[in-house]
């Protein structure tokens, strides 16, 4: 079995996810960046001036252990498998974001099944090329130190995929906010 990723993932039951309105301890700049609903991949490519890479840490089939997380995917059996993918998104050769995605097995028969073959290509680039992509349930979490994360449930072809992104210490929030304000 592979070692655990350096930051928590979607299946970490110790995390307390909250709506952006419930997160009182977050500063306005971080909130603006975390609540930006455009493609994080596109934002990272812009921030890094093209020096962007995806490092796959771990991927494979898992069974979810927390009922609340399982319930977020709708009516699926407790033994249902999920394709789990942990990656580091790097800008300028620094680890900026740790991302974790979960795709239920029943979604593999749709075009979302391509997620299993992404290798070092970014998930966001795949998702945001589809005009039918719907994002719901944006939630935030504070993890260790000053690390913040966000998660969303996306729907594409009427199939769900959940994505969490944890913004690491090296992530340039100040530059991202300036860029976001200019858009």
Residue pairs with C-beta under 8 A, 6 or more apart in sequence:
2 57
2 58
5 57
5 58
5 86
5 98
5 100
6 98
7 98
7 143
7 144
7 147
7 149
7 166
7 168
8 14
8 15
8 143
8 149
8 166
9 84
9 86
9 100
9 164
10 69
10 100
10 101
10 102
10 151
10 162
10 164
11 62
11 64
11 65
11 66
11 69
11 84
11 100
11 102
13 65
13 66
15 141
15 143
15 149
16 141
17 139
17 140
17 141
17 151
18 139
18 140
18 141
19 138
19 139
19 140
20 31
20 34
20 35
20 138
20 139
20 140
23 31
23 140
23 142
25 142
26 34
26 140
26 142
26 148
29 173
29 174
29 177
30 148
30 167
30 173
31 140
32 177
32 180
33 167
33 173
33 176
33 177
33 180
34 140
34 148
34 150
34 167
35 138
35 140
35 150
36 43
36 180
37 135
37 138
38 128
38 183
39 124
39 125
39 127
39 128
40 89
40 97
40 124
40 165
41 52
41 89
41 122
41 123
41 124
41 125
41 128
42 124
42 125
42 128
43 176
43 179
43 180
44 52
44 89
44 91
44 96
44 97
45 52
46 179
47 91
47 96
47 172
47 175
47 176
47 179
48 90
48 91
48 92
48 96
49 92
51 91
51 92
51 93
52 89
52 90
52 91
52 122
53 89
53 90
53 93
53 120
54 87
54 88
54 89
54 90
54 120
54 121
54 122
55 87
55 88
55 89
55 90
55 95
55 120
56 85
56 86
56 87
56 119
56 120
57 86
57 87
57 88
57 98
58 84
58 85
58 86
59 83
59 84
59 85
59 86
59 116
60 83
60 84
61 81
61 82
61 83
61 84
61 105
62 81
62 82
62 84
63 79
63 80
63 81
63 82
64 70
64 80
64 82
64 102
67 78
69 102
69 162
70 76
70 78
70 80
72 137
72 153
72 160
72 162
73 80
73 102
73 104
73 153
73 160
73 162
74 160
76 104
76 106
80 104
80 105
80 106
81 104
81 105
82 102
82 103
82 104
82 105
83 101
83 102
83 103
83 105
83 108
83 115
83 116
84 100
84 101
84 102
85 99
85 100
85 101
85 103
85 115
85 118
85 123
86 98
86 99
86 100
87 98
87 99
87 100
87 123
88 95
88 97
88 98
88 99
89 95
89 96
89 97
89 98
89 99
89 122
89 165
90 96
91 171
91 172
94 170
95 168
95 170
96 167
96 168
96 170
96 171
96 172
97 165
97 166
97 167
97 168
97 171
98 165
98 166
98 168
99 123
99 163
99 164
99 165
99 166
100 163
100 164
100 166
101 115
101 123
101 161
101 162
101 163
101 164
102 161
102 162
103 112
103 115
103 116
103 161
104 159
104 160
106 159
107 113
107 159
107 160
107 161
108 116
110 156
110 157
110 158
110 159
111 156
111 157
112 156
112 157
112 159
112 161
114 126
115 123
115 126
115 161
118 126
123 163
127 133
127 154
127 156
127 161
127 163
130 156
132 156
132 157
133 154
133 155
133 156
134 154
134 155
134 156
135 152
135 153
135 154
136 152
136 153
136 154
136 155
137 151
137 152
137 153
138 150
138 151
138 152
139 150
139 151
139 152
140 148
140 149
140 150
141 148
141 149
141 150
141 151
142 148
142 149
143 149
143 166
145 169
146 169
147 166
147 167
147 168
147 169
148 166
148 167
149 164
149 165
149 166
149 167
150 164
150 165
151 162
151 163
151 164
151 165
152 162
152 163
153 160
153 161
153 162
154 160
154 161
154 162
154 163
155 161
167 173
